Amino acid sequence: MEEKIEQEAQNTYPHKSLEKIENNRKVFYDDYSKHNKYKTLIFIGVIILMFGAWIGFPNIFKDNAGLSTGFMIGTTIICLLAIFLFGRYVRNKFEKKLGPYFSDYFNSVNEYVFEDKDFSEVKLQDPGKITLEEFNECRLYKDVIESGSRGLTKFKYKGDEYSVVDCAGNIRGEKSMKPVFVGKMLRGSAKYEGDIPVFIYLKGNERALPPTAAKEVTNVFEDQKMVVYTEYKDWKKVVNNKVMAALNAINTNALLVDVAVAVYNSKLFIMMGYDDPLMVLPLQNTFDTKPTEQYKTEMVDICKLAEALNK
């Protein structure tokens, strides 16, 4: 009886769209696992066939070493080709399925996160990406030469237009690419029209990635929670009491590791650094709704900050 109650609790979801994510994950992963099993069986079968050929042909063609060698090499080539072709078939099959799977995931997340009446006209974009130039437009990170993105969604909050996208920015490290940002970027409009950027950084934990370009600008304000960087002398007109209140309502934590804000030329960028539990899409493991539930709450606070910077 207790096991049944526990199982029912595990299958309880706060929203039907989150349950849909788990149902889609099960279908996708079951299909993925099935084809991986086929691939493993084919690999084992091919290896057995190869060993059989290398043992059997010398005995069958005892008096013709050249023919025996030819059959062994031919069998080996055919076996390796079979492994390669089936592996490519499985990879191509699931690469084609990943696009719809990702779209279903982001549509379900959006249905849940943006269900409040203050949000409207929520639409997942196709192909759902931003360019490297669009990423670098925030001016917060130095020397970013590579970016990845997915799930670009446009929406309105209290009538104002915004977009949010999963993205990452990388620089060239000593041996490989090194991330300077991983999380979600919100873009919108700002009241401040000046060309001199105003950067705000909400400090985070040891997983945080502070904005590398902003740190080279003059530090005009700092407390335990945040730092303001700018060369703009009247920065308090931008980071006013209303904005400060909105900033103080946002708390970084184990999931939301930090927040970086940039405003200039009537443009607004809010970079939400998120850790893996939210950023890694569910596949092998059961979908954990808690990070998405937290993201929903934090998105409201982030949009309130955006509103304060735009009014």
Secondary structure, 3 states (H helix, E strand, C coil): CHHHHHHHHHCCCCCHHHHHHHHHHHHHHHHHHHHHHHHHHHHHHHHHHHHHHHHHHHHHCCCCHHHHHHHHHHHHHHHHHHHHHHHHHHHHHHHHHHHHHHHHHHHHHHHHHCCCCCEEEEEECCCCCCCHHHHHCCCCCCCCCEEEEEEEEEEEECCEEEEEEEEEEEEECCCCEEEEEEEEEEEEECCCCCCCCEEEEECCCCCCCCCCCHHHCCEEEECCCEEEEECCCCHHHCCCHHHHHHHHCCCCCCCEEEEEEEEECCEEEEEEEECHHHHCCCCCCCCCCHHHHHHHHHHHHHHHHHHHHHC
